[in-house]
Amino acid sequence: MTRGILLALLGLSLAGCQIIEPRYPAGQSERVEVIERGTEAPGETERAERPSSDGRVARQVAFPADEYAALEKRGSAAISGRLTIGGRPMAGRPVAVAPVTTYSAEAAEQALAGRAVAPADPRARAYTHTTRTDADGRFRLNGLPAGEFYVSSSAEDPVSGETRVIIQQVSLGNGQTRRLELSR
């Protein structure tokens, strides 16, 4: 189970993410999707994707070098928040902030469906920011550029023992600080 969590976070932290539409409907500032491991994401249909011998799904989207080259790596924005499952803080869990791209969308979609994708292209790492939660489940990332991002983490539900993947899509402006609750 821990391996699955690590694979899902590795895929997201190395890839970034995009679901379909990076903008939010009027009046909505963020998007939250929580999918139980092994269930399908909303609107997802069965695909012919087959896991490799290590259990990872092969990537269908090639690394878009031009798309990433247009992105900033650093900036003046920040994200802070808290990760909780069932109202309990999740300590020592990785949190990744990755830009919304066509490449990262694939990793997010697969993670939400409970599947890990093949390792991301190493060039994506320069655009992904990571940290860990403290003893109270709190996290903070500074130096983020403006743009559309996925903020993701996962943890084991202390009651059911199931892995919960949480991904929020957020917009950041220059110098903006966003506060998020990653919770399930």
Disulfide bonds with the S-S distance in Angstrom:
none
